[in-house]
Amino acid sequence: MSLDRRVLWAVLVWCAAGLYPVVVFVTFASASAGYGELEVLLTAALTALLLGMLPRWPLPVFAVLVVSWIGALTAEQNGVVLLLHVLLIDGGLAYVASVRSRRVSLAAAAVALLVQLGCATVFVFADETLLLSVALAAVVAWTAGNSVRARRKHADALRARETERAVAEERLRIARELHDMVAHSVGIIAIQAGVGGRVIETQPAEARKALDAIEATSRDTLASLRRMLTGLRREGALGPAPGLGDLERLAAATRDAGVRVDVRRTGVPRDLPSDVDLCAYRVVQEALTNVVRHAGVADCRVTIGYREDGLEIEVADEGSGGTVGSGFGIVGMRERVALLRGEFTAGPRPGGGFRVAARIPA
């Protein structure tokens, strides 16, 4: 709806609302001669229109209801009119309490209560029981509306916290992916660059081999980063994630960095859920990165055990036992496994070396 049409519609409905007190008064003022069918229908239609305006203009509509039904009791002083007076005003009060602050709704409740008690006393000559019932109805209406507001506020707070938690989890997931993806490649590049620098004059062939490994690793890392960034910009474009099927390529890259990887598989290999497959690959990748960087050994062993109820992973070496490092690798592996309700351990082996082990339900 265009702006001009919205303004015109607002003017029309408020013109009708302005006529509402007059129509209500005339309807009940002529009640002694019998209710006119036209007046009753017009009053019912305008009442429905006014109640439909409550969501957009709760306080002004509440004020119109109060004024209109004071006029109704002035024109026709009986219990039926008082009942309609209480029902409509308390209905408006309940809605105001559900959408406005407690201070505003309490002020509206005070106005409604004073008006209703005053009208009941002056026009209907109510006894104590009736006055107490009118007061109780106003209290119940305000309490119900305020309870709706409180529940909605609580639900909004829960949704906000859930959104913050989801954002934090996504940020951690991206951080883990970037760390696991880049750390391994940069470690290999650093080692190959060092090797190439040392042998470039005495063994040009080895230096060329190191440069080729650096180029291949760099291209692979750039492609992975491009897929990740594309996926962050466009949902569903991340492409296939790495998994245990890529272990041989990972072992070859690690071998180029100077550490031979013995990959062993036990049990019956089978397709795994994508999150389990990615988690297992990242655990092995980060463990091998730590071996290359910190262990100071020429070989290590990776064991993948397929079990009926899950997957077992072990990466072990005979090195110095200092593969924890000072970064976030171990923390990232533990977080990944914990998200899948798995078990993770990492630490020095009793006979020397270091061991990373994980068990992931599948």
Helices and strands as residue ranges (DSSP letters): H 3-29, G 30-33, H 37-53, H 58-75, H 79-99, H 102-123, H 128-199, H 204-233, G 244-246, H 247-256, E 260-266, H 274-290, I 291-295, E 299-307, E 310-317, H 329-339, E 343-348, E 354-361
